[in-house]
Amino acid sequence: MYPVIRMAKEIVKFRNAPPLPVTGTHISHHICWPWDIDLWMELNNGRTLTLYDLGRIPLAMRTGLGAVLKRNKWGIVVAGNTTRYRRRVQAFQKIEMRSRCIGWDDRWMWLEHAMFTRGECSSHILIRGAVTSKQGMIPPARVLEEMGVSEPSPPLPEFVTAWAEADAKRPWPPEI
């Protein structure tokens, strides 16, 4: 079940937070509740992806993207991701989540999130995201223009471009 109450809490909590630049880092704090765990008594991998939403939506609000989405009746989608899990997160552990936009290209916005427990990174996700309308995807340049951002994207890290190149070679539809 989607954590609607937790999302509402994050939206309310950060509604008046200071604005962030488009590549600024949003930091939030969470708890791994018993309903977030799996049979092995640790944060479920699927729930991890859902919890990353709790960082992404307030990040969009603080960078001004949320207002642009509302004004234009646009939405945001995750078009792909790659996740690394490195440390167990157990019930009742406190989590610090860091969320930011790494940069953009002519088609995608590239975001990353990381969860930290006891000062160590437990997971990291790279997200290829897009802004959409009823007509389809909105080019990042147009989105950024609507946000009042005129600077070019920072150079994308090699791990981003390497993953994008590898993912482009993946057959679609899958041959399974």
C-alpha positions in Angstrom: 0.0 0.0 0.0 1.3 3.4 -0.9 2.4 5.5 2.1 -0.2 8.3 1.5 0.0 9.6 5.1 3.8 9.7 5.1 3.8 11.6 1.8 1.2 14.1 3.1 3.5 14.6 6.2 6.5 15.3 3.9 4.5 17.7 1.8 3.2 19.6 4.8 6.6 19.5 6.5 8.5 21.0 3.6 5.8 23.3 2.1 7.6 26.3 3.5 11.2 25.0 3.4 13.8 27.3 1.7 13.9 26.9 -2.0 16.7 24.8 -3.5 18.6 25.3 -6.8 17.6 22.7 -9.5 20.7 20.6 -8.5 20.3 21.2 -4.8 20.1 18.3 -2.3 17.0 17.7 -0.3 17.5 15.9 3.0 14.7 14.2 4.8 14.5 11.7 7.7 12.3 8.6 8.0 11.9 5.5 10.1 11.7 2.0 8.8 8.3 0.8 10.2 7.3 -2.8 10.7 5.0 -2.6 7.6 8.1 -1.7 5.5 9.9 -4.9 6.2 9.9 -8.3 4.4 10.2 -11.9 5.7 13.9 -11.3 6.5 13.0 -8.5 8.8 14.6 -5.8 6.7 13.4 -3.0 4.5 11.7 -4.6 1.5 13.4 -3.7 -1.8 10.1 -2.7 -3.4 9.2 -0.5 -0.4 12.7 1.1 -0.7 11.6 2.4 -4.2 8.4 3.7 -2.8 10.2 5.5 0.1 12.4 7.3 -2.4 9.2 9.0 -3.6 9.2 10.7 -0.1 12.3 12.5 -1.1 11.5 13.1 -4.8 8.2 14.9 -4.3 9.5 17.4 -1.7 12.6 17.9 -3.9 10.3 18.9 -6.8 8.5 21.3 -4.5 11.6 23.0 -3.2 13.2 23.4 -6.6 10.1 25.0 -8.1 9.3 22.0 -10.3 6.1 21.3 -8.3 4.6 24.7 -9.1 5.5 24.3 -12.8 3.8 20.9 -12.8 0.7 22.3 -11.2 0.5 25.4 -13.4 0.9 23.4 -16.6 -1.1 20.3 -15.5 2.0 18.2 -16.1 3.1 15.1 -14.3 6.4 13.4 -13.6 7.3 9.8 -14.3 10.2 7.4 -13.6 11.2 6.0 -16.9 14.0 3.7 -15.6 16.2 3.2 -12.6 19.1 1.2 -11.3 19.4 0.5 -7.6 22.2 -0.6 -5.4 21.5 -2.2 -2.0 24.5 -2.4 0.3 23.4 -2.4 3.9 20.4 -3.9 5.7 17.8 -1.4 7.1 15.9 -3.0 9.9 12.6 -2.2 11.6 12.7 1.1 13.6 16.0 2.2 12.2 16.2 5.9 11.4 17.0 6.7 7.8 18.5 9.9 6.3 17.5 10.3 2.7 19.4 12.6 0.3 17.7 13.5 -3.0 19.0 15.6 -5.9 18.9 16.2 -9.6 22.3 15.3 -11.1 21.6 16.9 -14.4 19.6 16.6 -17.7 20.0 15.9 -21.3 17.8 16.5 -24.3 15.3 13.9 -23.2 15.7 13.0 -19.5 16.1 14.4 -16.0 18.6 12.4 -14.0 18.0 12.1 -10.3 19.7 10.2 -7.5 18.6 9.3 -4.0 20.6 7.7 -1.2 19.5 6.3 2.1 21.9 6.4 5.1 21.6 4.5 8.4 24.0 5.1 11.2 26.1 7.3 8.9 26.6 4.6 6.2 24.9 4.4 2.8 22.5 1.5 2.7 21.1 2.0 -0.8 21.5 4.4 -3.8 19.2 4.8 -6.8 19.8 6.5 -10.2 16.6 7.5 -11.8 15.9 8.5 -15.4 12.8 10.7 -15.2 10.6 12.8 -17.4 7.9 15.4 -17.2 4.8 14.5 -19.2 1.7 16.1 -20.5 -1.3 14.7 -22.3 0.7 15.1 -25.5 3.7 13.2 -24.2 7.1 14.0 -22.8 8.1 17.6 -22.3 11.8 18.2 -23.2 13.8 19.1 -20.1 14.9 22.4 -21.7 11.2 23.5 -21.8 10.7 22.4 -18.2 13.7 24.2 -17.0 12.7 27.4 -18.9 9.3 27.2 -17.1 11.3 26.9 -13.8 13.3 30.0 -14.7 16.5 28.0 -15.0 18.8 29.1 -17.9 22.1 27.4 -17.0 23.1 24.3 -18.8 23.2 20.9 -17.1 26.2 20.0 -15.1 28.3 17.3 -16.9 26.6 14.0 -16.2 28.9 11.6 -14.3 30.3 8.7 -16.2 28.2 6.2 -14.3 25.1 7.9 -15.6 26.1 8.0 -19.2 27.5 4.4 -19.1 24.2 3.1 -17.6 22.2 5.1 -20.3 24.3 3.6 -23.1 24.0 0.1 -21.7 20.2 0.4 -21.1 19.8 1.6 -24.7 21.1 -1.8 -25.9 18.5 -3.7 -23.9 15.9 -5.2 -26.2 12.3 -3.8 -26.0 10.0 -5.5 -25.8 11.9 -8.1 -23.8 12.6 -11.4 -25.5 11.4 -13.5 -22.6 
